[in-house]
């Protein structure tokens, strides 16, 4: 949980009298200054990786379907051209 600026200032003032300014600053640096400074949890990373894996799987499926359709179309066109050329030559 992030400390408010007022509480951080109060803690710093009291600690700097007891420990010194550098030590008080070093100690306070171990506490997040905002909610964005909170360390990432293992659960969050796992959830993000699972979401990424799902998106990649869907993209791979789409790519495979597109490639299969393109290949089938190419085979169909090649067959039609071959049949046309064969019928013109005979």
Order of alpha helices (4+ residues) and beta strands (2+ residues): alpha-alpha-alpha
